Amino acid sequence: MSELPTSAGIRALNLLKWDLALGFGSSILATLWFASNLKQIIALFAWNVIATPVLGPGAALTGAALWREASLQGVASVAKSKNTLGIVAEGREGQIITGVRS
């Protein structure tokens, strides 16, 4: 099987380069959506700028997603602790537990 002509090969590599850049670039930019204030936006932007070249775009996305999940768990635990009138929670086996906190 013969190789692609040079111009077609260069075009294919150029297409793949831009596909990768736009795909990861838009995903990295989308992680800024995880922030809830300006300080978090700046921190996520700095994380993406530093982590993407050092660790790679996949690791940068994973780090941002893990940070988001940790912050969501923190919000959920704070909301549960502030809920003094009624409790709605999920038990170990998935059943819904309701009750009044004493």
Phi, psi and omega in degrees: 000131182275154180284162177295148173302153185304317182293322178290321178296318178294320178296319179296316178295322177296318178298314180295323178298312181289326176298315178296314182297314181288323179295307179289324179299316179292325178292317178297318178296325180293336179294339176295340178292339180291339186284149178248354176208176184295322180299318179290325177297315180295318180295317178294322178296315178297319177301313182296320181294321182277314188286327183298310179288328185280311186257339183107158184293327179295317178292324178295317177296318180296317178299317179294321179292320177294320176299317180298314180297319179296320179290325176293321177295322177295319178295319180294319181290324176294318179297321179292322181287333179276348182281097185260344182270311181220151181240130170233114184221168178253129180282182183297321182269006176097359180285154179272129180248126177236153180176183180245132180281137180271000000 
